[in-house]
Amino acid sequence: MGSIVLQMNRIEDEWLHLKRDELNSQVFADEYDLVIAITDGLENSAMRGQYAIERFWFN
């Protein structure tokens, strides 16, 4: 359970950063615009942190 908790914390930290620094009180017209903003925020964060990100497509 310990490793699961650490992984969740890292995800929560990333989400907090996205909400606070990348999305910062923006209003989105629809879900698609929100997805685009989140994707752009993750890509920006990865470039600054010099790490790779990978997208997963769910059906």
Beta strands, then each sheet from edge to edge (+ up, - down):
end
